[in-house]
Amino acid sequence: MGEISITKLLVVAALIILVFGTKKLRTLGGDLGSAIKGFKKAMNEDDDSAKKNHRRRRSAGAEALS
């Protein structure tokens, strides 16, 4: 009873298509893809800035020891 079969998934997908329509689903999919892409870009930029700050601190510490 609690199992998720392929038949149940297909029925749910068909109901979603009937409720939202294919055009609306394409729009939602594109918006979701853009949001994920923006999130990944922000995460990569944050990682890059953290690495740059770490390098600056290491070089400043090495200069202070010299």
Backbone as XML, in Angstrom:
<?xml version="1.0"?>
<chain id="A" units="angstrom">
  <residue number="1" name="MET">
    <atom name="N" x="0.818" y="-1.186" z="0.000"/>
    <atom name="CA" x="0.000" y="0.000" z="0.000"/>
    <atom name="C" x="0.867" y="1.257" z="0.000"/>
  </residue>
  <residue number="2" name="GLY">
    <atom name="N" x="1.961" y="1.260" z="0.751"/>
    <atom name="CA" x="2.820" y="2.427" z="0.838"/>
    <atom name="C" x="3.908" y="2.448" z="-0.221"/>
  </residue>
  <residue number="3" name="GLU">
    <atom name="N" x="3.911" y="1.461" z="-1.095"/>
    <atom name="CA" x="4.944" y="1.388" z="-2.120"/>
    <atom name="C" x="4.676" y="2.393" z="-3.234"/>
  </residue>
  <residue number="4" name="ILE">
    <atom name="N" x="5.754" y="2.939" z="-3.772"/>
    <atom name="CA" x="5.634" y="3.856" z="-4.909"/>
    <atom name="C" x="6.045" y="3.081" z="-6.159"/>
  </residue>
  <residue number="5" name="SER">
    <atom name="N" x="5.081" y="2.805" z="-7.005"/>
    <atom name="CA" x="5.364" y="2.067" z="-8.230"/>
    <atom name="C" x="5.406" y="3.033" z="-9.412"/>
  </residue>
  <residue number="6" name="ILE">
    <atom name="N" x="5.878" y="2.544" z="-10.527"/>
    <atom name="CA" x="5.966" y="3.357" z="-11.739"/>
    <atom name="C" x="4.568" y="3.775" z="-12.191"/>
  </residue>
  <residue number="7" name="THR">
    <atom name="N" x="3.597" y="2.917" z="-11.981"/>
    <atom name="CA" x="2.219" y="3.244" z="-12.368"/>
    <atom name="C" x="1.696" y="4.434" z="-11.571"/>
  </residue>
  <residue number="8" name="LYS">
    <atom name="N" x="1.956" y="4.431" z="-10.276"/>
    <atom name="CA" x="1.516" y="5.544" z="-9.436"/>
    <atom name="C" x="2.218" y="6.840" z="-9.836"/>
  </residue>
  <residue number="9" name="LEU">
    <atom name="N" x="3.501" y="6.743" z="-10.148"/>
    <atom name="CA" x="4.240" y="7.933" z="-10.574"/>
    <atom name="C" x="3.696" y="8.488" z="-11.883"/>
  </residue>
  <residue number="10" name="LEU">
    <atom name="N" x="3.345" y="7.604" z="-12.812"/>
    <atom name="CA" x="2.777" y="8.047" z="-14.083"/>
    <atom name="C" x="1.416" y="8.709" z="-13.892"/>
  </residue>
  <residue number="11" name="VAL">
    <atom name="N" x="0.615" y="8.178" z="-12.992"/>
    <atom name="CA" x="-0.693" y="8.780" z="-12.715"/>
    <atom name="C" x="-0.508" y="10.168" z="-12.111"/>
  </residue>
  <residue number="12" name="VAL">
    <atom name="N" x="0.409" y="10.300" z="-11.169"/>
    <atom name="CA" x="0.674" y="11.604" z="-10.553"/>
    <atom name="C" x="1.186" y="12.586" z="-11.601"/>
  </residue>
  <residue number="13" name="ALA">
    <atom name="N" x="2.097" y="12.141" z="-12.471"/>
    <atom name="CA" x="2.617" y="13.011" z="-13.526"/>
    <atom name="C" x="1.501" y="13.454" z="-14.470"/>
  </residue>
  <residue number="14" name="ALA">
    <atom name="N" x="0.612" y="12.539" z="-14.824"/>
    <atom name="CA" x="-0.507" y="12.889" z="-15.704"/>
    <atom name="C" x="-1.425" y="13.913" z="-15.040"/>
  </residue>
  <residue number="15" name="LEU">
    <atom name="N" x="-1.684" y="13.749" z="-13.762"/>
    <atom name="CA" x="-2.526" y="14.711" z="-13.044"/>
    <atom name="C" x="-1.868" y="16.089" z="-12.981"/>
  </residue>
  <residue number="16" name="ILE">
    <atom name="N" x="-0.571" y="16.109" z="-12.753"/>
    <atom name="CA" x="0.146" y="17.392" z="-12.711"/>
    <atom name="C" x="0.075" y="18.084" z="-14.065"/>
  </residue>
  <residue number="17" name="ILE">
    <atom name="N" x="0.253" y="17.326" z="-15.136"/>
    <atom name="CA" x="0.169" y="17.907" z="-16.481"/>
    <atom name="C" x="-1.238" y="18.427" z="-16.752"/>
  </residue>
  <residue number="18" name="LEU">
    <atom name="N" x="-2.242" y="17.695" z="-16.313"/>
    <atom name="CA" x="-3.623" y="18.152" z="-16.508"/>
    <atom name="C" x="-3.919" y="19.423" z="-15.720"/>
  </residue>
  <residue number="19" name="VAL">
    <atom name="N" x="-3.391" y="19.517" z="-14.521"/>
    <atom name="CA" x="-3.667" y="20.682" z="-13.677"/>
    <atom name="C" x="-2.919" y="21.913" z="-14.174"/>
  </residue>
  <residue number="20" name="PHE">
    <atom name="N" x="-1.623" y="21.765" z="-14.420"/>
    <atom name="CA" x="-0.802" y="22.918" z="-14.777"/>
    <atom name="C" x="-0.707" y="23.162" z="-16.274"/>
  </residue>
  <residue number="21" name="GLY">
    <atom name="N" x="-0.774" y="22.134" z="-17.067"/>
    <atom name="CA" x="-0.594" y="22.279" z="-18.508"/>
    <atom name="C" x="0.884" y="22.235" z="-18.856"/>
  </residue>
  <residue number="22" name="THR">
    <atom name="N" x="1.176" y="21.863" z="-20.094"/>
    <atom name="CA" x="2.574" y="21.690" z="-20.484"/>
    <atom name="C" x="3.314" y="23.017" z="-20.572"/>
  </residue>
  <residue number="23" name="LYS">
    <atom name="N" x="2.648" y="24.072" z="-21.004"/>
    <atom name="CA" x="3.316" y="25.367" z="-21.134"/>
    <atom name="C" x="3.741" y="25.893" z="-19.768"/>
  </residue>
  <residue number="24" name="LYS">
    <atom name="N" x="2.860" y="25.793" z="-18.808"/>
    <atom name="CA" x="3.170" y="26.266" z="-17.458"/>
    <atom name="C" x="4.289" y="25.428" z="-16.843"/>
  </residue>
  <residue number="25" name="LEU">
    <atom name="N" x="4.280" y="24.120" z="-17.103"/>
    <atom name="CA" x="5.335" y="23.256" z="-16.572"/>
    <atom name="C" x="6.687" y="23.613" z="-17.177"/>
  </residue>
  <residue number="26" name="ARG">
    <atom name="N" x="6.721" y="23.933" z="-18.480"/>
    <atom name="CA" x="7.977" y="24.353" z="-19.109"/>
    <atom name="C" x="8.496" y="25.627" z="-18.468"/>
  </residue>
  <residue number="27" name="THR">
    <atom name="N" x="7.591" y="26.559" z="-18.215"/>
    <atom name="CA" x="7.979" y="27.818" z="-17.585"/>
    <atom name="C" x="8.516" y="27.573" z="-16.180"/>
  </residue>
  <residue number="28" name="LEU">
    <atom name="N" x="7.815" y="26.743" z="-15.420"/>
    <atom name="CA" x="8.269" y="26.421" z="-14.067"/>
    <atom name="C" x="9.618" y="25.715" z="-14.092"/>
  </residue>
  <residue number="29" name="GLY">
    <atom name="N" x="9.796" y="24.806" z="-15.033"/>
    <atom name="CA" x="11.070" y="24.096" z="-15.160"/>
    <atom name="C" x="12.209" y="25.034" z="-15.500"/>
  </residue>
  <residue number="30" name="GLY">
    <atom name="N" x="11.960" y="25.964" z="-16.406"/>
    <atom name="CA" x="12.986" y="26.943" z="-16.764"/>
    <atom name="C" x="13.337" y="27.850" z="-15.602"/>
  </residue>
  <residue number="31" name="ASP">
    <atom name="N" x="12.325" y="28.276" z="-14.861"/>
    <atom name="CA" x="12.569" y="29.118" z="-13.691"/>
    <atom name="C" x="13.360" y="28.367" z="-12.626"/>
  </residue>
  <residue number="32" name="LEU">
    <atom name="N" x="13.015" y="27.114" z="-12.417"/>
    <atom name="CA" x="13.731" y="26.309" z="-11.433"/>
    <atom name="C" x="15.181" y="26.104" z="-11.861"/>
  </residue>
  <residue number="33" name="GLY">
    <atom name="N" x="15.396" y="25.840" z="-13.147"/>
    <atom name="CA" x="16.753" y="25.679" z="-13.658"/>
    <atom name="C" x="17.577" y="26.941" z="-13.497"/>
  </residue>
  <residue number="34" name="SER">
    <atom name="N" x="16.984" y="28.085" z="-13.763"/>
    <atom name="CA" x="17.686" y="29.362" z="-13.594"/>
    <atom name="C" x="18.036" y="29.610" z="-12.131"/>
  </residue>
  <residue number="35" name="ALA">
    <atom name="N" x="17.131" y="29.265" z="-11.253"/>
    <atom name="CA" x="17.383" y="29.450" z="-9.824"/>
    <atom name="C" x="18.527" y="28.560" z="-9.352"/>
  </residue>
  <residue number="36" name="ILE">
    <atom name="N" x="18.550" y="27.328" z="-9.809"/>
    <atom name="CA" x="19.624" y="26.409" z="-9.423"/>
    <atom name="C" x="20.954" y="26.884" z="-9.983"/>
  </residue>
  <residue number="37" name="LYS">
    <atom name="N" x="20.945" y="27.347" z="-11.234"/>
    <atom name="CA" x="22.172" y="27.846" z="-11.851"/>
    <atom name="C" x="22.710" y="29.055" z="-11.088"/>
  </residue>
  <residue number="38" name="GLY">
    <atom name="N" x="21.828" y="29.970" z="-10.709"/>
    <atom name="CA" x="22.234" y="31.140" z="-9.940"/>
    <atom name="C" x="22.778" y="30.764" z="-8.576"/>
  </residue>
  <residue number="39" name="PHE">
    <atom name="N" x="22.163" y="29.787" z="-7.932"/>
    <atom name="CA" x="22.627" y="29.333" z="-6.624"/>
    <atom name="C" x="24.019" y="28.727" z="-6.729"/>
  </residue>
  <residue number="40" name="LYS">
    <atom name="N" x="24.241" y="27.877" z="-7.735"/>
    <atom name="CA" x="25.561" y="27.264" z="-7.916"/>
    <atom name="C" x="26.619" y="28.311" z="-8.213"/>
  </residue>
  <residue number="41" name="LYS">
    <atom name="N" x="26.269" y="29.307" z="-9.026"/>
    <atom name="CA" x="27.210" y="30.373" z="-9.353"/>
    <atom name="C" x="27.591" y="31.149" z="-8.095"/>
  </residue>
  <residue number="42" name="ALA">
    <atom name="N" x="26.612" y="31.462" z="-7.267"/>
    <atom name="CA" x="26.880" y="32.188" z="-6.024"/>
    <atom name="C" x="27.747" y="31.356" z="-5.085"/>
  </residue>
  <residue number="43" name="MET">
    <atom name="N" x="27.503" y="30.063" z="-5.022"/>
    <atom name="CA" x="28.314" y="29.197" z="-4.163"/>
    <atom name="C" x="29.755" y="29.148" z="-4.651"/>
  </residue>
  <residue number="44" name="ASN">
    <atom name="N" x="29.956" y="29.055" z="-5.972"/>
    <atom name="CA" x="31.309" y="29.025" z="-6.518"/>
    <atom name="C" x="32.027" y="30.343" z="-6.285"/>
  </residue>
  <residue number="45" name="GLU">
    <atom name="N" x="31.327" y="31.457" z="-6.440"/>
    <atom name="CA" x="31.937" y="32.759" z="-6.196"/>
    <atom name="C" x="32.321" y="32.900" z="-4.732"/>
  </residue>
  <residue number="46" name="ASP">
    <atom name="N" x="31.483" y="32.403" z="-3.839"/>
    <atom name="CA" x="31.780" y="32.460" z="-2.409"/>
    <atom name="C" x="33.005" y="31.614" z="-2.094"/>
  </residue>
  <residue number="47" name="ASP">
    <atom name="N" x="33.107" y="30.416" z="-2.697"/>
    <atom name="CA" x="34.270" y="29.561" z="-2.486"/>
    <atom name="C" x="35.534" y="30.232" z="-3.005"/>
  </residue>
  <residue number="48" name="ASP">
    <atom name="N" x="35.445" y="30.867" z="-4.176"/>
    <atom name="CA" x="36.603" y="31.546" z="-4.749"/>
    <atom name="C" x="37.075" y="32.682" z="-3.857"/>
  </residue>
  <residue number="49" name="SER">
    <atom name="N" x="36.154" y="33.475" z="-3.332"/>
    <atom name="CA" x="36.545" y="34.589" z="-2.474"/>
    <atom name="C" x="37.129" y="34.074" z="-1.161"/>
  </residue>
  <residue number="50" name="ALA">
    <atom name="N" x="36.624" y="32.967" z="-0.646"/>
    <atom name="CA" x="37.173" y="32.390" z="0.582"/>
    <atom name="C" x="38.595" y="31.895" z="0.343"/>
  </residue>
  <residue number="51" name="LYS">
    <atom name="N" x="38.847" y="31.291" z="-0.811"/>
    <atom name="CA" x="40.194" y="30.817" z="-1.130"/>
    <atom name="C" x="41.160" y="31.990" z="-1.271"/>
  </residue>
  <residue number="52" name="LYS">
    <atom name="N" x="40.712" y="33.077" z="-1.915"/>
    <atom name="CA" x="41.567" y="34.256" z="-2.063"/>
    <atom name="C" x="41.910" y="34.849" z="-0.707"/>
  </residue>
  <residue number="53" name="ASN">
    <atom name="N" x="40.924" y="34.940" z="0.182"/>
    <atom name="CA" x="41.174" y="35.472" z="1.520"/>
    <atom name="C" x="42.140" y="34.589" z="2.289"/>
  </residue>
  <residue number="54" name="HIS">
    <atom name="N" x="42.022" y="33.289" z="2.136"/>
    <atom name="CA" x="42.922" y="32.361" z="2.811"/>
    <atom name="C" x="44.350" y="32.547" z="2.306"/>
  </residue>
  <residue number="55" name="ARG">
    <atom name="N" x="44.505" y="32.688" z="0.987"/>
    <atom name="CA" x="45.844" y="32.904" z="0.418"/>
    <atom name="C" x="46.445" y="34.207" z="0.919"/>
  </residue>
  <residue number="56" name="ARG">
    <atom name="N" x="45.631" y="35.264" z="0.991"/>
    <atom name="CA" x="46.120" y="36.556" z="1.480"/>
    <atom name="C" x="46.596" y="36.445" z="2.924"/>
  </residue>
  <residue number="57" name="ARG">
    <atom name="N" x="45.832" y="35.751" z="3.736"/>
    <atom name="CA" x="46.217" y="35.592" z="5.142"/>
    <atom name="C" x="47.507" y="34.800" z="5.272"/>
  </residue>
  <residue number="58" name="ARG">
    <atom name="N" x="47.635" y="33.746" z="4.465"/>
    <atom name="CA" x="48.861" y="32.937" z="4.524"/>
    <atom name="C" x="50.066" y="33.744" z="4.090"/>
  </residue>
  <residue number="59" name="SER">
    <atom name="N" x="49.917" y="34.524" z="3.004"/>
    <atom name="CA" x="51.056" y="35.313" z="2.531"/>
    <atom name="C" x="51.376" y="36.437" z="3.514"/>
  </residue>
  <residue number="60" name="ALA">
    <atom name="N" x="50.358" y="37.033" z="4.128"/>
    <atom name="CA" x="50.597" y="38.084" z="5.123"/>
    <atom name="C" x="51.275" y="37.495" z="6.351"/>
  </residue>
  <residue number="61" name="GLY">
    <atom name="N" x="50.898" y="36.307" z="6.743"/>
    <atom name="CA" x="51.532" y="35.644" z="7.885"/>
    <atom name="C" x="52.966" y="35.274" z="7.589"/>
  </residue>
  <residue number="62" name="ALA">
    <atom name="N" x="53.242" y="34.842" z="6.364"/>
    <atom name="CA" x="54.607" y="34.487" z="5.973"/>
    <atom name="C" x="55.486" y="35.729" z="5.931"/>
  </residue>
  <residue number="63" name="GLU">
    <atom name="N" x="54.944" y="36.850" z="5.470"/>
    <atom name="CA" x="55.706" y="38.097" z="5.430"/>
    <atom name="C" x="55.988" y="38.597" z="6.843"/>
  </residue>
  <residue number="64" name="ALA">
    <atom name="N" x="55.060" y="38.399" z="7.747"/>
    <atom name="CA" x="55.250" y="38.845" z="9.127"/>
    <atom name="C" x="56.339" y="38.026" z="9.806"/>
  </residue>
  <residue number="65" name="LEU">
    <atom name="N" x="56.485" y="36.771" z="9.436"/>
    <atom name="CA" x="57.515" y="35.922" z="10.021"/>
    <atom name="C" x="58.892" y="36.232" z="9.460"/>
  </residue>
  <residue number="66" name="SER">
    <atom name="N" x="58.956" y="36.819" z="8.280"/>
    <atom name="CA" x="60.248" y="37.096" z="7.632"/>
    <atom name="C" x="60.939" y="38.277" z="8.234"/>
  </residue>
</chain>
